[in-house]
Amino acid sequence: MKRHLEDLSESKRRFRKSLAQSPVAEKLRMLDQLRLRTIAIKKAAKDYPKTLRKLA
């Protein structure tokens, strides 16, 4: 289990470093994708309140 956590921590570090080095335009595209995904999840939560938790 400890090894798994170390691998996860290292992976996060590498991902954060690559994000920091990414161009601003790419970061903005990622934000747009996240926004669209959030909208879709909220819509699904509204359409199916019994199966999905409501999102604030």
ABEGO torsion letter per residue (X at the ends): XAAAAAAAAAAAAAAAAAAAABBAAAAAAAAAAAAAAAAAAAAAAAABAAABBBBX
